[in-house]
């Protein structure tokens, strides 16, 4: 599992304008950038597609992920919706601090 590496990528993307430029280039330049990080195929594909919901389910920290959504031009409400849709489409968050131990429909403490 390379959750740490995936989050390290987003940390770099959020702070380094050169990394942002290379990511936004798409194609070969983006591929070369992603090659510098040891990502799983699933992580790499989700990052390449800008799939916020999948990246969230893979365990990415929301503080890192929200900056990626902004880089993609995604409004806040759409970002929140994308995370929810990711859980519905791909299942519960698999790793990290957001790992889900209940389903989205479970009530906790009667709420």
C-alpha positions, 0 to 999 in steps of 0.5 A, a space after each residue: 500500500 502506498 498511501 504515504 506516497 500518494 499523500 506525499 504526491 499531493 503535498 508536493 502538488 499543493 506546494 510546488 508550482 513546478 509540480 502543478 505545472 507538470 501535472 496540468 500539462 497532461 500527457 507525457 509530462 504528467 506521466 513522467 511526473 507520476 513516474 517519480 512516485 511509487 504509486 499503485 496502478 489504482 492510485 496512479 489512474 485515479 490521480 491521472 483522471 482527477 477522480 476525487 471520489 476514488 482518491 478519497 476512498 483510497 484513503 487520501 487526507 481530505 486536507 491534501 485532497 481539497 487543494 487538489 480539487 481546487 487545482 482542478 477547478 472544482 467548487 467546494 460543494 462538488 468536492 464534497 459530493 465527489 467524496 460521497 459519490 466515491 464511497 457509494 461507487 467504490 465502497 468505504 474508505 479503505 485506509 488512513 484516518 478516514 477509514 470507515 467502520 460503518 456504512 454511510 447509512 448507519 446511525 451513530 448514537 441514535 443520530 
